[in-house]
């Protein structure tokens, strides 16, 4: 047929034009590895048994703390390690100061900072949204980097809206097979985290 068939494309071969059926690739496909929702307060979100089947990992979620305060810092750790082997740096954009606030890099930390979010004394129903990526997570010779962002409103948009970008490193070449998201206190009901693999 001079029109080919449904779904085909016209390709030049240099000497003639022919109809071809395009090949659909799978590169860049996202797969949800796991997700967890806190129906009641819980200590953390923990995902284990992570395989090396993906090019990189993406972790997303919404967090709130039970701490009797207006704010709580949240962290991610790998393979259950709480040793002082993490480093991080972040820049926040806070309405309370109307300024960019670079935070000095923290070394020898027991986790990578992923954001500051609401706690028990914050605006009811407010959560911190975050997203982070882990490249080369399954390498056996590259230190593990975390690149992320977060945002939240703790009392009102006028006074305590905040967003930030952060970067961290786990000073280890071990492949990541377990990821834990936590705060210093328990996480409130309604918090959730999902882990995705990208091929």
Buried (B, 14 or more C-beta within 10 A) or exposed (E): EEEEEEEBEEEEEEEEEEBEEEEEEEEEEEEEBBBBBBEEBBEBBBBEEBEEEBBBBBBBBBBBBBBEBBBBBBBBBBBEBEEEBBBBBBEBBBBEEEEEEEEEEBEEBEBBBBBBBBBBEBBEEBBBBBBBBBBBBBBEEEBBBBBBBBBBBBBEEEEBBBBBBBBBBBEBEBBBBBBBBBBEBBBBEBBBBBBBBBE
